[in-house]
Amino acid sequence: MSGWPDLIPQFPWLADIRGRYAANQPLSEVTWFRVGGPAQLVYQPADEADLALFLKNLPRDIRLTVIGLGSNLLIRDGGLDGVVIRLGAKGFGNIEILENHRLRVGTALPDVKVATAAAEAGIDGLTFYRGIPGGIGGALYMNAGCYGTETRERMVELRAVTREGEIVTLTNADMGYHYRKSKGPRGAVFTSAVYQGFPGDKDDILNRMREITEKRESSQPTRAKTGGSTFKNPEGHSSWRLIDEAGGRGLTFGGAQMSELHANFLLNLGEADAFDVETLGEMVRQRVRAKHGIELKWEIRRMGHFAPGREVREFMDGEPFTGAV
Ligand SMILES: Cc1cc2nc3c(=O)[nH]c(=O)nc-3n(C[C@H](O)[C@H](O)[C@H](O)COP(=O)(O)OP(=O)(O)OC[C@H]3O[C@@H](n4cnc5c(N)ncnc54)[C@H](O)[C@@H]3O)c2cc1C
C-alpha cells in the first residue's frame, strides 16, 4: 500500500490539540516484530485532557487503535486506517508510591520500570513484571502475567478515556479479566492504574527479579524480533509442547521461523514481512490441528489490513482469511 489519504485537512479541530500527530507513519519500527504497514494518522497526546479533547472530536466512524510498546502485536503489511494512539512517557509515565503498599503508575511505563520502582519502595508482588517486556497499558489490556501471577491479581482500578472522550475510573471487576484478555469498554484508552502490593524486603525482591531475568534469557529468545508466546495455552496443554510434537519447532516460511529455543515463539529472522509471520502461524495451527485435533488460539494480537494479494488463509485452507482488523 503506497499510503493512506491524509486525514489532517479533514480535522480542523486538530488546531486545539496540544499533542503531536502525523499522517502516514510507518509502524514497523514500533513493534517488536519489526513488520507492518503505515498508520493513517498517529497521535501522541500531551496528557489525559488533551486525549479526552481529541476523542471527543474524533468522528465515531474513524477506526481507533492503541499501541503500547508493540511487544504483543502483529501489524499486517497493509497498515492501519484511522488513528493510532501512542502514549508517551511525558504525559503518561508518572510513578506515585501511595499508602498501604499501593502504587499509581502511568500506562506508558514499561512493566520492568514499575517492578523496579515497587522493589525500591519495599513493595512486593510485582516481581513478575520483570519478565514481561511490554508496557502497563498492554499489561492491563492483555492481563499479562507469568510465573503464576497475572495483572488482574494486583490491579485495583484504572483510569481511562472512553471512545467518546469521557474520563472514567474502571474497577478490576469492570475489566472482566480472563486468561490473557479483558472485556473493558471498547475503544477505551487506559491512562493510569493503581496496583496493590504487599510489604517486602528490597534486596530480596531485587534478587528474585535478577533470577527472573536469568531464567528468561536461558529459555526464551528475548532479544529476537518476536511477539512472545504466539498461541494461548489450551486448557490442560502447553502450546509449545503441542507445536513441538507436531513438528513445528524450527519450522520456517519466508523470513519467519518458529524458534528452536522456545517452540511457541514466532521469529522474524530479519527479512520477514507480516505475511510471512502470520502464514507460518497458520501453518503451525494446521499441523497442531492435524496431529492433536486442537485448534490453537492466537495470543498475539493481529491487526490491520493485508497487502493486496497477500491475504493469509486461516489454517491454510479454504478461502483467504479476512481476519478481524
Ligand atoms: C520476548 C517476549 C516475552 C513475553 N513474555 C510474556 C509473558 O511472560 N507474559 C505475558 O503475559 N506476555 C508476554 N509477552 C507479550 C507482551 O509483552 C505482553 O502482552 C504485554 O503486556 C504487551 O504490552 P505492550 O505495551 O507491548 O502492548 P502492545 O503489544 O502494544 O498491545 C497489546 C494490546 O494492548 C492494547 N493496549 C496497549 N496499550 C493500551 C492502552 N494504554 N490502553 C488500551 N489498550 C492498550 C493494544 O491495543 C493491544 O490490543 C512477551 C512478549 C515478548 C516479545
The ligand as an ORCA input file, in Angstrom:
! r2SCAN-3c Opt
* xyz 0 1
  C      10.123    -11.823     24.476
  C       8.687    -11.651     24.931
  C       8.260    -12.282     26.105
  C       6.926    -12.125     26.543
  N       6.546    -12.745     27.697
  C       5.282    -12.575     28.162
  C       4.845    -13.192     29.387
  O       5.580    -13.886     30.067
  N       3.575    -12.970     29.787
  C       2.706    -12.204     29.085
  O       1.559    -12.032     29.517
  N       3.083    -11.619     27.914
  C       4.334    -11.773     27.442
  N       4.724    -11.189     26.269
  C       3.731    -10.427     25.472
  C       3.666     -8.916     25.802
  O       4.879     -8.441     26.335
  C       2.517     -8.599     26.760
  O       1.268     -8.967     26.234
  C       2.485     -7.095     27.092
  O       1.613     -6.878     28.177
  C       2.052     -6.226     25.917
  O       2.304     -4.889     26.258
  P       2.633     -3.791     25.128
  O       2.800     -2.474     25.810
  O       3.773     -4.219     24.309
  O       1.262     -3.807     24.336
  P       1.042     -3.888     22.752
  O       1.649     -5.144     22.237
  O       1.454     -2.622     22.112
  O      -0.566     -4.015     22.695
  C      -1.217     -5.168     23.194
  C      -2.718     -4.852     23.313
  O      -2.911     -3.903     24.361
  C      -3.651     -2.779     23.885
  N      -3.150     -1.579     24.573
  C      -1.860     -1.199     24.727
  N      -1.779     -0.058     25.451
  C      -3.055      0.297     25.739
  C      -3.640      1.410     26.453
  N      -2.899      2.385     27.014
  N      -4.993      1.470     26.539
  C      -5.770      0.490     25.974
  N      -5.273     -0.571     25.304
  C      -3.929     -0.673     25.181
  C      -3.376     -2.734     22.384
  O      -4.440     -2.103     21.689
  C      -3.300     -4.228     22.047
  O      -4.593     -4.758     21.828
  C       6.033    -11.329     25.803
  C       6.484    -10.681     24.631
  C       7.797    -10.845     24.203
  C       8.225    -10.132     22.950
*
